């Protein structure tokens, strides 16, 4: 038996609407209690058989951009066991979000996603 916990932990979104390519903007940090991008399609990662056989567990931390259409792009591994990272990447790149909006306009968000691979135990989601 194994458990997987996958969740975005924070998002940074472009808080301004650029009127020209010459305009520079700073991202706004989305804090707890503020509106977060809403996950509408989640594909669970598969626990690699060779990792299960070797009893490899761990946390894979990813960064990604949620584009204005809610699709994942620029997905990268920040940390985690390599044997688990490939499956985490494969699943998360299929996730879709309701686009984050500021003042009614869709904006891109940078998010950090944590995928936990654990054998023989249940993980509580907070």
Buried (B, 14 or more C-beta within 10 A) or exposed (E): EBBBBBEBEBBBBBBBEEEEEEEEEEBBEBEEEEEBBEBEEEEEBEBBEEBBEEEBBBBBBBBBBBBBEBBBEEBEBEEBBEBBBBBBBEBBBEBBBBBBEBEEEBBBBBBBBBBBBBEEEEEEEE
